[in-house]
């Protein structure tokens, strides 16, 4: 059999041991042991060696003894994966299981499977008219066990409570913890409460760039044009609103009060601070020059690099602009130009459908990764689809990453399929079965992420280009990142780039003395709509593939959506926010971070949203799997 093994390797172009016959005999003996232990033929052994050889990118065509240990580990992983696929009920124990078994803490203690409670907790009935923060159940054992176990996560296969509501946003905009009776409702009761749903409408307002677009071709000119257009367009909107005069040059020395528009820039390489704030004006008004800002007379502000603001004040020396008033909210063009009755007429003219669509929608919203970090079995995705099959929502929104480039198996290249094949077989096939099971009343929307290993690494990012069967093309829709769409006249804005995390690391703020700390995450969310851009931060952090040749128009938010989806690595939340609380009728919208469906080796969170006419009658649940 050793000669058969040698012949198989030589027929594939590999030599064993080189010129030393003793080393060759030792390697052949070891390979024979592998064949016997793992019940492989010489041809199967060579096939596995070729996979290992290509994945590790080994040099030369000589099989040396130094490669045998790594090849043995590869064979063990292959056998383990084969057993898992054949025996679905079999659990392969790992070091995490051993740690849990040896731990002095019993796994059946109450609260072990729950998220450790946060330091800030609110009573169940506390009102949240303008914002909602995550609430956790009041279980003392949770916090006690959190101190003992640290950040340990329950392995996905050992979960007890599959779907646990973290908190609920009800029709009165009150965040509350669900009662024990609600949590313990059986699946049969859930199924009985589900009413047959009506197919929702879908209109795509904005989804750019198109699949197949050219990227990595942006020039310095594209970067300049993008920034200049943002400043110039914002200045026009400030002027059209009637609240401010024509923008002036902030770099000119003048004792008279003036109004100017520009972009906040940091004077240096570090983070923004009160001493390093510069304002860069447009080429039209200030030849693109910069001036330092003095904010000593402004008692409240929230600034970050790349933010376009309107400022009122004077520049006595020509080197420092003393700000007396700062406006960080860019007026909307329609809001600035048309009275309310005229705006309603414009909206009604834009609706060409003869049927009046009710603004009622049931939806389930989730963001990747969709598999745990210890395997590529996509168990959390299967659980989500099972939940959606029982609840039967009208809309299922899935946001990337689908094939996470940060997954350990993906990063080390330990997969024997292409990333596209994994997406098609593990994700798209499950979604096709889901749509066929529920029929034509359900819609699925897929939005990519820059972390998707099988898709274009660029932002803004084109939609997936899928060749779907004709019978489901009207049910599964692929949109760009970012995108704006509406279902049943409810407008959704979505961006899978983690702008919340990026802004939270760059923003600085000041509040009046004596005022309590506000909702920082809610403030960052409103910045995105106030700046009318899905990614207003400039310059972007390292690792963000922002292509300025595609950004102009693709990142613009022409009108405020009813629901803003911003998946992030930060803590999940669902909030009701206002754009301008000082106005009589502030624009209210729902902003949410559904969290990640899989977090490490455990399950994560998703959101179930039942929208009803407006934010006052809408309910939402943040659910942990």
C-alpha positions in Angstrom: 0.0 0.0 0.0 3.0 2.3 0.6 3.8 1.9 -3.1 0.3 2.9 -4.1 0.6 6.0 -1.9 3.9 6.9 -3.6 2.4 6.3 -7.0 -0.6 8.5 -6.3 1.6 11.4 -5.1 3.9 11.1 -8.0 1.0 11.0 -10.5 -0.1 14.4 -9.0 3.4 15.8 -9.4 4.6 15.5 -5.8 7.8 13.8 -4.6 8.2 12.2 -1.1 11.2 12.8 1.0 13.6 13.9 -1.8 16.8 11.9 -2.4 17.0 10.4 1.1 15.5 6.9 1.0 15.3 6.7 4.8 13.3 9.9 5.1 11.0 8.8 2.3 10.3 5.4 4.0 9.5 7.2 7.3 7.1 9.6 5.6 5.4 6.7 3.7 5.0 4.8 6.9 3.3 7.9 8.5 1.0 8.4 5.5 0.0 4.7 5.6 -1.0 5.2 9.3 -3.2 8.2 8.2 -4.9 6.0 5.6 -5.6 3.3 8.2 -6.7 5.5 11.0 -9.0 7.7 8.9 -10.2 4.9 6.5 -8.9 6.7 3.4 -7.7 5.3 0.1 -4.4 6.6 -1.3 -6.4 8.7 -3.8 -8.4 10.3 -1.0 -5.3 11.0 0.9 -3.7 12.8 -2.0 -6.8 14.8 -2.6 -6.7 16.1 1.0 -3.0 16.9 0.6 -3.7 19.0 -2.4 -6.3 21.0 -0.5 -3.9 21.5 2.4 -1.1 22.3 0.0 -3.1 25.0 -1.7 -4.6 26.5 1.4 -1.2 26.8 3.1 0.5 28.0 -0.1 3.5 25.7 0.4 6.6 26.1 -1.7 7.8 23.3 -4.0 6.3 20.0 -4.8 8.2 18.0 -2.2 6.4 16.4 0.7 8.7 16.8 3.7 8.4 15.4 7.2 8.0 19.0 8.6 4.6 19.2 6.8 3.1 16.1 8.5 1.9 17.6 11.7 0.0 20.3 10.0 -1.4 17.8 7.5 -2.6 15.6 10.4 -4.5 18.6 11.9 -6.1 19.2 8.6 -7.3 15.6 8.3 -8.7 15.7 11.9 -10.7 18.8 11.1 -12.0 17.2 7.9 -13.2 14.2 9.8 -14.7 16.4 12.5 -16.7 18.4 9.9 -17.9 15.3 8.2 -19.2 13.8 11.5 -21.0 17.1 12.4 -22.8 17.1 9.0 -23.7 13.4 9.2 -24.8 13.4 12.9 -26.7 16.6 13.4 -27.6 15.8 17.0 -24.0 15.1 17.9 -22.1 17.8 19.9 -18.3 17.9 19.5 -16.8 19.2 22.8 -14.2 21.9 22.7 -12.0 23.7 25.2 -14.9 26.1 25.9 -17.1 23.1 27.0 -14.3 21.8 29.3 -13.9 25.3 30.9 -17.6 25.4 31.6 -17.7 21.8 33.1 -14.7 22.5 35.3 -16.1 25.9 36.5 -17.4 26.0 40.0 -20.5 27.8 38.8 -23.5 25.6 38.0 -24.9 26.1 34.5 -28.4 25.7 35.7 -28.3 28.8 37.9 -30.7 31.5 37.0 -29.3 34.3 34.9 -26.3 32.3 33.5 -27.7 32.4 30.0 -28.7 36.1 30.2 -26.7 39.2 29.3 -25.1 40.7 32.3 -27.2 43.6 33.5 -25.9 47.1 32.8 -25.1 49.7 35.4 -27.9 52.0 34.2 -31.3 50.5 34.5 -34.7 52.2 34.3 -38.0 51.3 35.9 -40.5 49.3 33.8 -42.9 52.1 33.4 -40.5 55.0 32.8 -41.5 57.1 29.8 -39.1 57.5 26.9 -40.7 60.1 24.7 -37.7 61.1 22.8 -35.3 58.2 23.3 -35.2 54.6 24.3 -32.2 52.8 25.9 -31.9 49.0 26.3 -33.4 47.6 29.5 -32.5 44.2 30.9 -34.5 42.1 33.3 -33.9 42.8 37.0 -32.2 39.6 38.1 -29.6 39.9 40.9 -28.0 36.6 40.0 -27.1 37.9 36.5 -24.8 40.6 37.8 -23.4 38.3 40.5 -22.6 35.6 37.9 -21.2 38.2 35.5 -18.5 39.0 38.0 -17.7 35.3 38.3 -17.7 34.4 34.7 -16.5 37.6 33.0 -17.5 37.9 29.4 -18.2 34.2 28.9 -20.7 33.5 26.2 -22.9 30.4 26.3 -22.1 28.2 23.2 -24.9 28.4 20.7 -25.7 24.6 20.9 -26.2 24.9 24.7 -28.8 27.6 24.8 -31.9 27.1 27.0 -34.0 30.1 26.1 -33.9 30.3 22.3 -35.7 33.7 21.9 -35.7 36.1 24.9 -37.1 39.6 24.6 -34.6 42.1 25.9 -37.1 45.0 26.0 -40.2 46.1 24.1 -41.1 49.4 22.5 -44.8 49.5 22.8 -47.5 51.8 21.2 -46.9 54.4 23.9 -43.2 54.7 23.2 -42.4 53.1 26.6 -39.6 50.7 27.0 -40.5 47.8 29.2 -39.3 44.4 30.1 -41.7 41.6 29.0 -43.4 39.7 31.8 -42.7 36.1 32.7 -46.0 35.0 31.2 -45.2 36.6 27.9 -41.7 35.0 27.8 -43.1 31.5 28.6 -45.8 31.6 25.9 -45.6 28.4 23.9 -44.9 28.2 20.2 -48.4 26.9 19.6 -49.9 30.1 21.1 -47.5 32.2 19.0 -48.7 30.4 15.8 -52.4 30.9 16.8 -51.9 34.6 17.2 -50.4 35.1 13.7 -52.9 36.4 11.2 -52.5 35.9 7.5 -50.5 38.8 6.2 -51.1 40.9 3.1 -48.2 41.3 0.6 -46.5 44.7 1.2 -45.6 47.1 -1.5 -41.9 47.9 -2.2 -40.4 51.0 -3.9 -36.7 51.6 -4.2 -36.0 55.3 -3.9 -32.2 55.1 -4.0 -29.8 52.2 -4.4 -26.4 53.3 -5.9 -23.9 52.4 -7.2 -25.1 49.7 -9.7 -23.6 46.2 -9.7 -20.5 45.9 -11.9 -19.4 49.5 -11.3 -15.8 50.5 -11.5 -14.1 51.3 -8.2 -10.6 52.0 -6.9 -10.3 54.7 -9.6 -11.0 57.8 -7.5 -8.7 60.7 -7.9 -7.7 63.7 -5.7 -10.1 65.7 -7.9 -13.0 63.4 -7.0 -12.2 63.9 -3.3 -12.1 67.6 -3.7 -15.4 67.7 -5.7 -17.2 65.6 -3.1 -16.2 67.8 -0.2 -16.8 71.0 -2.2 -20.3 69.9 -3.3 -21.2 69.1 0.3 -20.2 72.6 1.6 -21.7 74.4 -1.4 -25.0 72.5 -1.3 -25.3 73.1 2.4 -24.7 76.8 2.0 -27.5 77.0 -0.6 -29.9 75.2 1.7 -29.1 77.5 4.6 -29.7 80.5 2.4 -32.9 79.1 1.0 -34.4 78.4 4.4 -34.7 82.1 5.1 -33.2 81.7 8.6 -29.8 82.9 7.6 -28.3 85.4 5.2 -26.0 84.7 2.3 -22.8 82.9 3.5 -19.8 85.2 3.9 -16.1 84.6 4.0 -15.2 83.6 7.6 -11.5 84.2 7.0 -11.9 88.0 6.4 -11.3 90.3 9.4 -14.5 92.1 10.4 -16.0 93.4 13.6 -19.5 93.0 12.2 -21.5 89.9 12.7 -21.6 87.5 9.7 -22.9 84.1 8.8 -20.7 81.5 7.2 -20.9 77.8 6.2 -18.1 75.4 6.2 -16.7 72.0 7.2 -15.2 71.2 10.6 -11.6 70.1 10.3 -9.0 69.0 12.9 -5.8 71.0 13.1 -3.4 68.1 13.3 -3.2 64.3 13.2 -4.9 63.5 16.5 -8.5 63.6 17.8 -10.5 66.8 17.6 -10.5 69.0 20.7 -11.7 72.5 21.5 -8.3 74.0 20.7 -7.9 72.3 17.3 -11.2 73.1 15.6 -10.9 74.7 12.1 -13.6 75.6 9.6 -12.9 75.1 5.9 -15.1 77.2 3.7 -16.1 76.6 0.1 -14.0 77.7 -2.9 -16.8 80.0 -3.9 -17.0 82.0 -0.7 -13.5 81.7 0.9 -11.3 80.1 -1.7 -11.2 76.9 0.4 -9.2 78.5 3.1 -9.5 77.6 6.8 -9.9 79.6 10.0 -9.7 78.7 13.6 -13.0 78.7 15.6 -13.4 80.1 19.1 -16.4 78.4 20.8 -16.1 80.0 24.3 -19.5 81.8 23.8 -21.3 78.6 22.7 -22.7 76.7 25.7 -23.8 73.6 23.8 -22.3 71.9 20.7 -21.5 68.5 19.3 -18.8 68.4 16.6 -16.8 65.9 14.6 -14.4 66.1 11.6 -16.3 66.4 8.3 -19.4 68.0 9.8 -20.9 70.9 7.8 -22.1 73.6 10.1 -23.5 77.2 9.9 -21.9 79.7 12.2 -22.8 83.2 13.3 -20.2 85.5 14.8 -17.3 87.8 13.9 -13.6 87.6 13.1 -11.8 90.6 14.6 -8.2 89.6 13.8 -8.7 87.6 10.6 -7.1 84.6 12.2 -9.8 83.4 14.7 -13.6 83.4 14.2 -15.5 84.0 17.5 -18.7 82.0 17.2 -21.8 83.3 18.9 -24.3 80.8 17.4 -23.7 77.4 15.8 -26.2 75.4 13.7 -25.3 71.8 12.9 -28.6 70.9 11.2 -28.7 71.4 7.4 -32.2 72.5 6.3 -34.1 70.2 3.9 -34.7 71.9 0.5 -38.4 71.0 0.4 -38.9 72.1 4.0 -37.1 75.3 3.3 -39.0 76.2 0.1 -42.5 75.0 0.4 -45.3 75.6 2.9 -46.8 72.5 4.7 -49.9 72.3 2.4 -47.8 72.4 -0.7 -45.5 69.7 0.6 -48.4 67.4 1.1 -49.5 68.0 -2.4 -46.1 67.2 -3.7 -46.2 63.9 -1.8 -49.6 63.0 -3.1 -48.6 63.7 -6.7 -45.6 61.5 -6.3 -47.9 58.5 -5.4 -49.1 57.2 -8.7 -51.0 54.2 -7.2 -54.8 54.5 -7.2 -55.0 52.3 -4.1 -54.5 53.9 -0.7 -51.8 52.0 1.0 -52.1 51.6 4.8 -48.9 52.5 6.6 -48.9 49.2 8.6 -46.0 46.7 8.3 -44.7 43.7 10.2 -41.0 43.1 9.8 -38.0 41.2 11.2 -34.7 42.9 10.9 -31.2 41.3 11.5 -27.6 42.0 10.8 -24.7 39.6 10.3 -22.6 37.7 11.1 -25.0 34.8 10.7 -22.8 32.0 12.0 -20.8 31.6 15.2 -17.1 32.0 15.2 -16.4 28.3 15.9 -18.0 26.9 12.7 -19.6 27.7 9.4 -22.9 25.9 10.0 -25.0 29.1 10.1 -27.1 27.9 13.0 -28.2 31.4 14.1 -29.5 32.1 10.6 -31.5 28.9 10.6 -33.0 29.8 14.0 -33.9 33.3 12.7 -35.6 31.8 9.7 -37.5 29.4 11.9 -38.7 32.3 14.0 -39.8 34.2 11.0 -41.6 31.1 9.6 -43.7 31.1 12.8 -44.4 34.8 13.0 -44.9 35.2 9.2 -43.8 38.9 8.8 -44.4 40.8 5.6 -40.8 41.8 5.4 -37.5 40.2 6.4 -34.5 42.6 6.2 -31.1 40.9 6.3 -28.0 43.1 6.4 -24.4 41.9 6.0 -21.9 40.6 6.6 -23.2 37.3 5.3 -19.8 35.7 4.7 -17.8 37.5 7.3 -14.2 38.2 6.3 -13.3 38.5 10.1 -14.5 34.9 10.7 -11.5 32.8 11.9 -12.1 30.0 9.4 -12.3 32.6 6.6 -9.2 34.5 7.7 -7.0 31.5 7.8 -8.3 30.0 4.5 -9.5 26.7 6.1 -12.5 26.3 3.8 -12.7 24.1 0.7 -15.4 26.1 -1.0 -15.4 29.5 -2.7 -16.9 32.3 -0.7 -19.6 32.7 -3.4 -20.5 29.0 -3.1 -20.9 29.3 0.7 -23.2 32.2 0.2 -25.3 30.4 -2.4 -25.6 27.1 -0.6 -25.7 28.2 3.1 -27.6 31.4 2.9 -29.5 31.9 -0.4 -30.8 28.3 -0.5 -32.2 28.7 3.0 -33.9 32.0 2.0 -35.4 30.3 -1.1 -36.9 27.6 1.0 -38.2 30.2 3.4 -40.0 32.2 0.6 -41.4 29.0 -0.9 -42.7 27.9 2.5 -44.5 31.2 3.3 -45.7 31.9 -0.3 -45.8 35.2 -2.2 -46.9 37.4 0.8 -43.4 37.6 2.2 -40.5 39.8 0.9 -36.8 39.5 1.7 -34.3 42.4 1.3 -30.6 41.7 1.3 -28.1 44.5 1.9 -24.3 43.8 1.7 -21.5 44.9 4.0 -17.8 45.7 3.3 -17.0 42.8 5.6 -18.5 40.4 3.0 -15.7 38.2 1.7 -17.6 37.3 -1.5 -18.5 40.9 -2.5 -16.8 44.1 -3.6 -14.7 45.8 -0.9 -15.8 49.4 -1.6 -18.1 51.9 0.1 -20.6 52.9 -1.2 -21.2 49.3 -2.2 -23.3 47.9 -5.1 -26.0 45.4 -4.5 -25.5 41.6 -4.8 -25.8 40.5 -8.5 -27.7 37.3 -8.1 -29.2 35.2 -10.9 -32.4 34.2 -9.0 -35.1 31.9 -10.4 -37.9 33.7 -12.0 -40.5 32.5 -9.5 -38.7 34.2 -6.5 -37.3 37.4 -8.2 -40.3 39.3 -6.9 -39.7 38.1 -3.3 -35.9 38.5 -2.8 -34.6 42.0 -3.5 -30.9 43.0 -3.3 -30.1 46.6 -2.5 -26.9 48.7 -2.3 -25.1 49.8 0.8 -26.4 52.4 1.7 -30.0 52.5 0.3 -33.4 54.1 0.7 -36.6 52.2 0.1 -40.2 52.2 1.2 -42.6 49.4 2.1 -46.3 50.3 2.4 -45.3 54.0 2.2 -43.0 53.5 5.3 -39.5 54.8 4.3 -36.4 52.9 5.4 -32.9 54.1 5.3 -30.1 51.6 5.8 -26.3 51.7 6.0 -24.2 48.7 7.1 -21.0 50.6 7.5 -20.4 51.0 11.2 -20.8 54.8 11.2 -22.0 54.8 14.9 -18.8 53.3 16.1 -16.7 55.6 13.9 -18.5 58.8 15.0 -18.5 57.8 18.7 -14.7 57.7 18.5 -14.4 61.2 16.9 -17.2 63.3 18.3 -16.6 66.0 21.0 -19.4 67.8 22.8 -20.2 70.5 25.4 -23.3 70.9 27.6 -24.4 73.7 29.8 -23.0 73.5 33.4 -25.3 71.6 35.7 -27.1 69.7 32.9 -27.2 65.9 33.2 -25.5 63.8 30.6 -27.8 63.2 27.6 -28.2 60.2 25.3 -24.9 60.2 23.3 -25.8 57.4 20.9 -29.1 59.1 20.1 -27.3 62.4 19.5 -24.9 60.6 17.1 -27.9 59.0 15.2 -29.5 62.4 14.7 -26.2 63.8 13.3 -26.6 61.4 10.3 -30.0 62.9 9.3 -29.0 66.4 10.2 -26.0 66.2 7.9 -28.1 64.5 5.2 -25.4 61.9 4.7 -25.0 58.2 5.6 -21.3 58.8 6.2 -20.6 62.5 7.1 -17.3 61.7 8.8 -14.1 62.9 7.1 -11.4 61.8 6.9 -12.6 58.2 7.3 -10.8 55.8 9.7 -8.1 53.5 8.3 -9.7 50.4 6.7 -12.8 52.2 5.4 -12.8 51.8 1.6 -14.5 55.1 0.8 -14.5 55.7 -2.9 -15.1 59.4 -3.6 -15.8 58.8 -7.3 -19.0 56.8 -6.2 -19.8 58.8 -3.0 -21.3 61.9 -4.6 -25.1 61.2 -4.6 -24.8 57.6 -3.2 -24.3 58.8 0.4 -26.8 61.6 0.2 -30.1 61.4 2.3 -32.6 63.5 0.4 -35.4 63.1 2.9 -35.6 61.8 6.4 -36.7 58.2 6.6 -39.3 56.9 9.1 -37.0 54.0 10.1 -33.2 54.3 10.1 -31.2 51.0 10.2 -27.6 51.4 11.5 -26.2 48.0 12.4 -23.1 48.4 14.6 -20.8 46.5 17.0 -22.0 48.9 19.7 -24.8 47.8 22.1 -28.1 47.1 20.3 -31.0 49.6 20.7 -34.3 50.8 19.4 -34.9 54.6 19.8 -37.5 57.1 18.9 -35.7 60.4 18.1 -36.5 63.9 17.0 -34.6 66.0 14.5 -35.6 69.4 15.9 -37.1 69.4 19.3 -37.4 73.2 19.3 -40.0 73.2 16.5 -43.7 72.8 17.1 -44.0 69.6 15.1 -40.5 67.9 15.2 -39.8 65.2 12.7 -39.8 61.9 14.7 -38.2 58.7 13.4 -37.2 55.3 14.7 -33.5 54.5 14.7 -32.2 51.0 15.5 -29.1 48.9 15.8 -30.4 45.3 15.8 -27.0 44.1 16.9 -25.2 41.1 15.5 -27.2 37.8 15.0 -24.1 35.9 16.2 -21.5 37.1 18.7 -18.5 34.9 19.1 -19.5 31.4 19.9 -23.0 32.4 21.1 -26.1 33.9 19.7 -26.8 37.6 19.3 -29.9 39.8 18.8 -32.4 40.9 16.2 -35.4 43.2 16.1 -39.1 42.5 15.4 -40.8 45.8 14.3 -44.5 46.3 13.9 -45.0 49.7 12.3 -48.5 51.2 12.6 -49.2 54.6 10.9 -46.5 56.6 12.9 -44.1 56.3 15.7 -46.7 56.8 18.4 -48.5 53.5 17.5 -45.5 51.4 16.6 -44.1 48.6 18.7 -40.7 46.9 18.5 -39.0 44.1 20.4 -35.2 43.5 20.7 -34.9 39.7 20.8 -31.9 37.6 21.9 -31.5 34.2 20.4 
